[in-house]
Amino acid sequence: MAANGDQDTPANGDQLTGSDTFHTSDLGPAGHTTWLDTTITGGTGRFEGATGELDTICQVGPGAVEFDENRLPKTMVSPSECMTTGRVS
């Protein structure tokens, strides 16, 4: 599931739906930590009636920022390592 709560669709078209809460630590010289708490509330196909909780934590390293013509941040690329735990039933 995406961080904005969008649906994630596998190859067969079945969809898992839910809501996400995103948290992040302050950005430091070594990067930052982000947490994503997902509540599964249903879905289609094999995911119909699904419920559950997923917890994702990511360690994000320092990145490179690209700025637009107004010197506003446009994109940021950072190396990251994430782990998701939880259960969907």
N, C-alpha and C positions, 0 to 999 in steps of 0.2 A: 504494500500500500504506500502511496506517496505521502510525503509530509503534509500536504495540504488537504488530506482526507479524500482524495480522488480514489476511484476504483482501480484495482489492479486486475487485468484480464489475461489469463493464461491462453495458450494456443487453442484450446478447445472451446473458448468463449465463455466458460463458467466464470462468474465474478464473485469475489469476496468483498463485502462492504463493511465499513466501520468508521470510527472517528479517531483522530490522532491529536495528541498534545505534544508539542515540541519545546524542549528546554535547552539552553546552552550556557556554558560557563563563560566568564570573561575571556577575551582573546589575550593571550600572552605570547612571549617570544617563542615558546615551544609549541604553540597551537592552542587548541581548546578541546573541550569535551561536549558532546551533544547527546541528549537523551530523547527518545521517541517512545511515548506510551500509546499503544493502540488498543482500542476496544472493538472487538469484532461483534457486529450486530446482525449479520445475516449474509445473504448472497443468493445466487442463482445456480441452477443445475445441481451439481454435487455439493455445493456450498449452501443450499437452501436450508434455513434454520440454524446456520452456524452461529456459535457464540464463542467468546474467548478473549484472552488478553495476551498481548505480545509486548515485550520490553526490548528496545534496541538501544545500545550504547555505542558511540563512535568516538574514537580518539582521532582528532583531526590535527594534522601537522601544519606548520606555517606554510602559507601559500603565496602565489603570485597574483597580484591584482591588476586587471586591465581597466583603464579609465576611458570614459567617453570624451567627446569634444569639449564638454563643460567641466571636465576634471571630476566627474562623479563616478563612483565605482560602477563598472559595467559587468565584469565577470571576475570570479576568483576561483582559482584551481588550487586545491590542497590535497595532499596525500591523506588517506584515511583508512582506518581499520575498524570494522563494526562487527558486533555480535548480537544476534537476536535470540531471545529465549521466551518461552511461553507455551500456551496450549490453545488449540482451536478444536472444538468438538461440535 
